[in-house]
């Protein structure tokens, strides 16, 4: 995944390895300053992706 590539639905849920965020295909997404920040970012990304999926089904 290049730096400018947007995340796709099949990249979720994003997982965390220490400070690194990775897709389900184990591709790097980002590196956070701390493991705690990485957890928070992954949680928010995953929640947002889940909400978008729910919105698609309810439309």
LUMMARRO-970075 format. One record per residue (C-alpha): z, y, x. Coordinates in pm, whole numbers, padded with zeros to 5 digits, always signed. Each point is the difference from the previous one (the first is absolute). Example, Ala and Ser with C-alpha at 12.3 -4.5 7.8 and 13.67 -1.06 7.14 Angstrom:
BEGIN
+00780-00450+01230-00066+00344+00137
This chain:
BEGIN
+00000+00000+00000-00094+00334+00146+00222+00302-00017-00209+00160-00277-00041-00310-00217+00177+00025-00335+00224-00284-00111-00154-00234-00255+00177-00189-00279-00024-00329+00192+00189+00159+00293+00320-00002-00204+00283-00060+00016+00039+00177+00332+00249-00174+00226+00222+00134+00278+00053-00136+00349+00266+00214+00169-00168+00344-00009-00354-00122-00074-00156-00012-00345-00261-00271-00047-00228-00120-00280+00003-00349-00147-00285-00078+00240+00228+00104+00288-00204+00313+00074+00197+00300+00129+00055+00288-00242+00244+00230+00179+00295+00022+00234+00311+00181-00121+00259+00174+00214+00276-00239-00108+00021-00341-00168+00182+00162-00293-00283+00248-00052-00254-00282+00021+00190-00185-00275+00005+00310-00221-00372+00070+00048-00094-00362-00070+00217-00004-00312-00162+00316-00135-00353-00118+00080+00065-00334-00166+00157+00161-00308-00294+00239-00031-00252-00283+00032+00190-00201-00262+00001+00295-00238-00374+00053+00047-00057-00369-00081+00212+00031-00314-00193+00312-00103-00333-00181+00038+00120-00281-00227+00136+00234-00264-00310+00220-00023
